[in-house]
Every structure is written in C-alpha cells, then in structure tokens.
Amino acid sequence: MAVIFEPESEADAAAMIADAAREGRALAISGGNTRAGFGRKVEGATFTSKRLRGITAYNPSEMTLTALAGTPVAEIEAELADNGQMMAFEPADHRMMMGTEGVPTIGGIFATNTSGPRRFVSGAARDSLLGIRFVNGMGEAIKSGGRVMKNVTGLDLVKLIAGSYGTLGFVTEVTFKVLPVPRAEATVVVSGLNDAEAAIAMSAALATSCEVSGAAHLPESVRWLFGQNGLPDGPATLLRLEGLEASVTDRAKRLQPFMQRYGAVSQIDQGDSQQIWREIRDVTPFSEDGSRKPLWRISCAPSTGHQLLAALRLETGVNAFFDWQGGLVWMQMEGDAEAETIRTYLKRLGGGHATLIRARDEVRAAIATFEPQEKGVAALSAVVKAKLDPKGIFNPGRMG
C-alpha cells in the first residue's frame, strides 16, 4: 500500500520530514501532482502540500500576496481578478499536456518555475517571488525573503528554491508580487512565414516601440492543432499587445503597416486573442493522448530555435511551435526521444537547455531528462543539496 503524508501545517511537515530523515525514507514531494511526469520518476512515499491552503496575506495596494503552498492557483487568480490584478508571469496549467488530474497549486508553480508567454518581458515565476518558507531535509523550518522588494534578505535562497522541483526543500508558503490586469488585448497576425522568416519578423516587432508582450510562431504543421480562434489558414506569427484600450488600438495601428513588409497582416481581438495565448501557455496542441510521445522544452537564443528544428526535421519526425520570440521551442517527437541528437545540435548552435517534459517511464529512466550541468555548476549544486538535504530524501533522482 502506498504511503502518503499530508501535513496540515508547517509544524506537521517539519516533524514528518525529521522522522523521514532519521529513517532514511525517500519522499516524493508534490503539490497537486499535475506535473508528476516532469523529470525522472521518484520512488518514495508521497509527501503533498495539498492540505496547506489559503491566502494568508494580500494587500492590493502594495501588490503583494502571500499564500500557503497547497493553495489552488485558480483560487488565487479569482481573488486577484476581483481586484483587477494578476500574476504577470502567466502560470500555466499543464494537465492536458501531461495527461494528469489534480489541481495546480501555487507552490508547484514556483517549485517548477512555470512561466508563460509574457516571460520574456515580465520575467519568470522566480522573478516575482519575494519570500518563501520551506522545510529542509533535516526537518527545520526556514524563512527567506520578505513581502517588499526592498527586503533582499535571503534573496539568493529564494531563487534557488524556485525551479528546484522539490529537490531542496518542501515549500510551505510563498510571497510574490502581482500587477494590474491589462484593460485590453489584441494580437497582430503575420501569415505565411516560414520558421526563419518568422524569427526575423518577431525580432523586428520587438525592436519597435509597440511594446509587444507576446511573440510566438505556429508552423503550418501545428497551426491546425489550435482551436477555433480567428486565425487565418497557414503558418501564423503572433504578436500580442496589452494595456489600456486606446493604447492597444494605437499600437496595433502602428504595428500592422510595419509588419506588412514581412507578410499578410490581420488582427484578432480580445476574446480570440486570450484563447490562443492560453493554448500557447498550456501547450494545448501537444496534449497527451495516451501515446506518451516524447515532448521537449527547448530554451535557446531566439535566432537559433528554427535552425535546430530544421536540422532535426532532416533526421526524424518532429512537430514544434515557438514562444518567447523563438527562444522557447515546444517540440514533440513522433518516435524516439532523440536526446543525444537534440543536445548535439543545440550545442553546435551556441547552446541552450533541452528538458524532456513528457515520455514513458522507461525513456525517462534511460536519459538525462534535464540539461546536464557543467562540472563547476554540478559541483556547486551538489554542495547546496548536501547543505539543505544531507540525507537526500527529497525527490531523489528527479533531476538526475
């Protein structure tokens, strides 16, 4: 019978983790378990934050919010929406992509540093994180950071925990900054561009004064996988504009003629625009259909993503689309994971990070699911891990 720990307070979590450390018991750390397939499979007792829920402090005028780690993201978004505010980094819901159930939690968002299309202008999830409480591998409760940006106490520790996938500590509470919701949104679409042309067009658009907050390219091979959202047929290069209604209207009027030098230009308005950016954020086109096709998240220079895809298409079956001006490539393989081939080409093109997000368990066990670290970085990571989790009980093997 599977062992499941569900602490109801930070003190409960500390006591349970201290016992696990004494016993040498491995713990599979989770929130809502919606990203259970990230990294290698962890063999251990389930240790979940789902009973640690609730917003503990929120001052809209200061634009900061504190919540327990197991608080559902939807609950936080609803509270923020009532006050015209949002999480600027656009936390994604990966249940369709991963084929999982459960409820996304705010602790899980920061533990995986999950960031959406606005990331290249507003920063990643970790950039919004001001403070954090967590329990280390010895059962000690630790607080780092605070509720205002001026307080930089422990800032590096805050950044370390964000994106550590539960391998350094069990997060119990997070404090983060929020921003006002844009009053209006529209997306300018440039149609018919190939991947290389789209990279040039997106770069040009971001160099204008139009304040583009989303830049993505959908090749023709993936365009049809998006829902009914007002997009023209064929490849689509998307440029999102957000802000006050008059400002969005003015910037769209300036951006459209500028982009006509690259291809046919059209515009989709707020409702359809919001839908398509949610689909991009949640990687909906590559939803899990039971086949467990390998899915990669490639982070690279915006000018090299299309080159990587072109090289791979000569050797294997692959489908992909681009976010973050081309610097983020979501890539689904039709057959094998092709980890060595992907990382070899990525290195030749100047480097980047290739993370295997989804695959069958035996595939995840056989390859490095996260980008292998350089020797110096790996040595430093090992020192940090030894200090925070000396018995190695948190998510052993998940990141390699």
C-alpha positions in Angstrom: 0.0 0.0 0.0 1.4 3.4 -1.0 2.4 5.7 1.9 1.0 9.2 1.7 1.9 12.1 4.0 -0.4 15.1 4.0 0.8 17.6 6.6 -1.8 20.2 7.7 0.7 22.8 9.0 4.4 23.7 8.6 5.0 22.2 12.1 3.4 18.9 10.9 5.6 18.9 7.8 8.7 19.6 9.9 8.1 16.7 12.3 7.2 14.3 9.5 10.3 15.2 7.5 12.6 14.9 10.6 11.2 11.4 11.1 11.8 10.5 7.4 15.4 11.8 7.6 16.1 9.6 10.7 14.6 6.6 8.9 16.3 7.4 5.6 12.9 7.4 3.9 12.7 8.9 0.4 9.9 11.4 -0.1 8.2 12.2 -3.5 7.3 15.9 -3.0 4.2 17.1 -4.7 1.5 19.8 -4.7 -1.5 19.0 -6.9 0.6 16.3 -8.7 -0.3 17.8 -12.1 3.3 17.8 -13.3 4.1 14.3 -12.0 5.8 13.3 -15.2 8.5 16.1 -15.1 12.0 14.6 -14.7 12.7 11.0 -13.7 10.2 9.0 -11.8 10.7 9.2 -8.0 10.4 6.1 -5.9 9.3 7.2 -2.4 6.4 8.0 -0.1 4.1 10.7 -1.4 4.6 14.0 0.5 2.0 16.5 -0.5 1.2 20.1 0.3 -2.4 19.9 -0.7 -3.7 20.5 2.8 -1.6 23.6 3.3 -4.0 26.0 1.6 -5.3 29.5 2.0 -4.3 33.1 1.2 -2.6 34.4 4.4 -2.0 38.0 3.4 -3.0 40.1 0.5 -2.8 43.9 0.1 -3.9 45.0 -3.3 -2.4 48.5 -2.8 1.0 47.0 -2.2 0.5 44.5 -5.0 1.9 41.5 -2.9 0.2 38.3 -1.9 1.2 35.5 0.5 -0.4 32.0 0.3 0.2 28.6 1.6 1.9 26.3 -0.9 -1.1 24.0 -1.5 -3.4 26.8 -2.4 -5.0 26.2 -5.8 -3.8 28.6 -8.5 -7.5 29.1 -9.5 -8.3 30.3 -6.0 -5.5 32.9 -6.1 -6.4 34.0 -9.6 -10.0 34.5 -8.6 -9.0 36.7 -5.6 -6.6 38.7 -7.8 -9.3 39.2 -10.5 -11.7 40.7 -8.0 -9.1 43.4 -7.5 -8.1 43.8 -11.2 -4.7 42.2 -10.6 -2.8 39.1 -12.0 0.4 37.1 -11.8 2.3 38.7 -14.7 4.3 35.5 -15.4 1.2 33.7 -16.6 1.2 30.4 -14.6 0.4 27.5 -16.9 -2.0 24.6 -16.4 -0.2 21.5 -17.8 -2.8 18.9 -17.1 -3.8 18.4 -20.7 -0.1 18.4 -21.8 0.8 15.8 -19.1 -2.4 13.8 -19.1 -2.8 14.3 -15.3 -5.6 15.3 -13.0 -5.5 17.0 -9.7 -5.4 20.8 -9.0 -2.4 23.1 -9.9 -1.1 24.7 -6.7 0.9 27.9 -6.2 3.7 26.0 -4.5 4.0 23.7 -7.6 4.2 26.7 -9.9 7.2 28.2 -8.1 8.8 24.8 -7.4 8.9 24.3 -11.2 9.4 27.9 -12.1 6.5 27.6 -14.6 6.3 30.7 -16.7 4.0 31.6 -19.7 4.3 33.7 -22.9 4.9 37.0 -21.1 8.1 35.7 -19.6 10.5 37.5 -22.0 9.1 40.9 -21.0 7.8 40.3 -17.4 10.3 37.8 -16.1 9.9 34.2 -14.9 7.9 33.0 -11.9 11.0 33.2 -9.7 11.4 36.9 -10.6 8.0 37.6 -9.0 8.9 35.6 -5.8 9.7 37.9 -2.9 9.7 35.4 0.0 9.4 31.8 0.8 9.0 29.4 3.7 10.2 25.8 3.4 11.3 22.8 5.5 14.7 21.5 4.7 15.8 17.8 4.7 16.5 17.8 8.4 13.0 19.0 9.4 14.0 22.6 10.0 11.6 25.4 9.0 13.4 28.2 7.1 12.1 31.6 6.0 13.9 33.6 3.3 13.0 37.0 1.8 10.1 39.2 2.7 7.0 41.0 1.4 8.6 44.0 -0.2 11.2 44.3 -2.9 13.5 46.4 -0.7 14.0 43.4 1.6 16.7 41.3 -0.1 17.4 39.1 2.9 18.0 35.6 1.6 17.1 36.6 -2.0 19.5 34.0 -3.4 17.9 31.2 -1.4 14.5 32.3 -2.7 15.8 32.0 -6.3 17.5 28.6 -5.5 14.3 27.0 -4.3 12.3 28.3 -7.3 12.8 25.8 -10.1 14.4 23.1 -7.9 11.5 20.7 -8.4 11.2 19.8 -4.8 14.7 18.5 -4.5 16.0 21.1 -2.0 13.1 21.6 0.3 9.3 21.3 1.0 7.8 24.6 0.3 5.1 25.7 2.8 4.4 29.3 1.9 5.2 31.8 -0.8 5.0 35.6 -1.1 5.1 37.2 -4.5 4.3 40.4 -6.4 1.3 40.9 -8.6 0.4 43.5 -11.3 -2.7 45.2 -12.7 -4.6 43.2 -15.4 -4.3 44.9 -18.8 -7.6 46.5 -19.7 -7.4 45.5 -23.4 -5.7 42.9 -25.6 -5.2 42.3 -29.3 -3.0 40.1 -31.4 -1.5 41.1 -34.7 -1.0 38.1 -37.0 1.5 37.8 -39.8 0.6 34.9 -42.1 2.5 32.7 -44.4 6.1 33.0 -42.9 8.4 30.0 -42.7 10.2 29.5 -39.4 13.3 31.5 -40.4 11.3 34.4 -41.7 9.2 34.4 -38.6 12.3 34.7 -36.3 13.3 37.8 -38.3 9.8 39.3 -38.2 9.4 38.7 -34.4 12.8 40.3 -33.7 11.8 43.3 -35.8 8.5 43.7 -34.0 10.2 43.6 -30.6 12.6 46.3 -31.7 9.7 48.7 -32.3 8.1 51.0 -29.6 4.8 49.0 -29.8 5.5 47.1 -26.6 4.8 43.6 -27.8 4.0 41.3 -24.7 3.8 38.0 -26.6 5.6 36.7 -29.7 5.0 33.2 -31.0 5.2 31.3 -34.3 2.9 28.4 -35.2 4.3 26.5 -38.3 1.6 25.1 -40.6 2.2 21.6 -39.2 1.0 22.7 -35.8 -1.4 25.5 -36.7 -4.4 23.2 -37.2 -4.0 21.8 -33.6 -5.1 25.1 -32.2 -8.8 25.7 -31.6 -11.2 28.0 -33.5 -9.7 31.3 -32.6 -9.9 33.6 -35.7 -6.5 32.7 -37.1 -6.1 32.7 -40.9 -5.0 29.5 -42.6 -1.4 28.6 -42.9 1.6 29.5 -40.7 0.9 32.2 -38.1 3.3 34.6 -36.4 1.5 36.2 -33.4 2.3 39.5 -31.8 0.3 40.3 -28.6 -0.4 43.9 -27.5 -1.8 44.6 -24.0 -2.7 47.7 -22.0 -5.3 50.5 -22.0 -7.8 50.2 -24.8 -6.8 53.4 -26.6 -3.1 52.4 -26.3 -3.7 48.9 -27.7 -5.7 50.4 -30.6 -3.0 53.0 -31.4 -0.1 50.5 -31.2 -1.9 48.0 -33.4 -2.5 50.7 -36.0 1.3 51.4 -36.0 2.4 47.8 -35.9 0.3 46.4 -38.7 1.7 48.5 -41.5 5.2 47.9 -40.2 4.7 44.1 -40.3 3.3 44.2 -43.9 6.8 44.1 -45.2 7.1 40.5 -43.9 3.7 39.1 -45.0 0.0 39.3 -45.0 -1.3 41.0 -41.8 -4.5 40.6 -39.9 -5.7 41.1 -36.3 -7.6 39.1 -33.8 -9.3 40.9 -30.9 -9.6 40.3 -27.2 -11.7 37.1 -26.9 -9.9 35.1 -29.5 -6.5 36.6 -28.5 -6.9 35.5 -24.9 -7.9 32.0 -26.0 -5.0 31.4 -28.3 -2.4 32.7 -25.8 -3.9 30.3 -23.2 -3.4 27.4 -25.6 0.2 28.5 -26.2 0.8 28.9 -22.4 -0.7 25.4 -21.6 0.9 23.7 -24.7 -2.6 22.5 -25.6 -1.6 21.4 -29.2 0.6 18.7 -27.7 -2.0 17.4 -25.3 -1.3 13.9 -24.0 -3.4 11.3 -26.0 -2.2 8.2 -24.3 0.8 7.6 -26.6 3.3 9.4 -24.3 5.1 10.9 -27.3 8.3 12.5 -26.1 7.8 16.2 -25.5 10.8 18.6 -25.2 11.0 22.1 -23.8 14.0 23.8 -25.6 15.4 27.1 -24.4 17.8 28.7 -26.7 18.7 32.0 -28.4 15.7 33.3 -30.4 17.8 33.3 -33.6 18.7 29.6 -33.4 15.4 27.8 -32.5 14.3 27.5 -36.1 17.8 26.2 -37.1 17.5 23.4 -34.5 14.1 22.4 -35.8 15.2 22.4 -39.4 18.2 20.2 -38.6 16.1 17.7 -36.7 13.4 17.5 -39.5 16.1 16.1 -41.8 16.7 13.2 -39.4 13.5 12.4 -37.6 9.8 13.0 -37.2 9.1 16.1 -35.1 6.5 18.8 -34.7 7.0 22.1 -32.9 6.0 25.6 -32.2 7.8 28.7 -30.9 7.2 31.1 -28.0 9.3 33.8 -26.4 10.2 35.3 -29.7 11.5 31.9 -30.8 13.7 31.4 -27.7 11.3 28.7 -26.4 10.6 25.7 -28.6 7.9 23.1 -27.7 8.9 20.0 -29.6 7.0 16.8 -29.9 8.9 13.7 -31.3 6.9 11.2 -33.3 9.2 8.3 -32.4 12.3 8.1 -30.1 13.2 10.9 -27.7 16.4 11.6 -29.7 18.1 13.2 -26.7 21.7 12.9 -28.0 20.8 14.3 -31.4 18.9 17.2 -29.9 21.6 18.2 -27.5 24.4 17.8 -30.1 22.7 20.2 -32.5 21.8 22.6 -29.7 25.5 22.7 -28.6 26.6 23.4 -32.2 24.1 26.2 -32.5 25.6 28.0 -29.4 24.0 26.2 -26.5 20.8 26.1 -24.6 18.7 23.8 -22.4 16.8 20.8 -23.5 14.4 19.4 -20.9 12.4 16.2 -21.6 9.0 17.1 -20.2 7.0 14.0 -21.1 7.8 10.4 -22.1 7.3 6.9 -21.0 8.8 5.9 -17.7 11.4 3.7 -19.3 12.5 6.5 -21.6 12.8 9.0 -18.7 14.9 6.5 -16.7 17.3 5.9 -19.6 18.3 9.5 -20.4 19.1 12.8 -18.7 15.7 14.5 -18.6 17.2 17.8 -17.6 20.1 19.5 -19.4 23.3 18.1 -17.9 25.2 20.7 -15.9 28.8 21.8 -16.5 31.2 20.4 -13.9 31.6 23.6 -11.9 27.8 24.2 -11.7 27.2 20.5 -10.9 29.7 20.7 -8.0 28.1 23.8 -6.6 24.6 22.2 -6.9 25.9 19.2 -5.0 27.1 21.4 -2.2 23.8 23.2 -2.0 21.9 19.9 -2.0 24.2 18.5 0.8 23.5 21.5 3.0 19.7 21.6 2.6 19.0 17.9 2.2 22.0 15.9 3.6 20.2 12.6 3.6 19.0 13.0 0.0 15.4 12.3 0.9 13.7 14.9 -1.3 12.7 13.7 -4.8 15.8 11.5 -5.2 16.8 11.1 -8.9 14.1 13.5 -10.2 16.6 15.9 -11.8 19.4 13.4 -12.4 
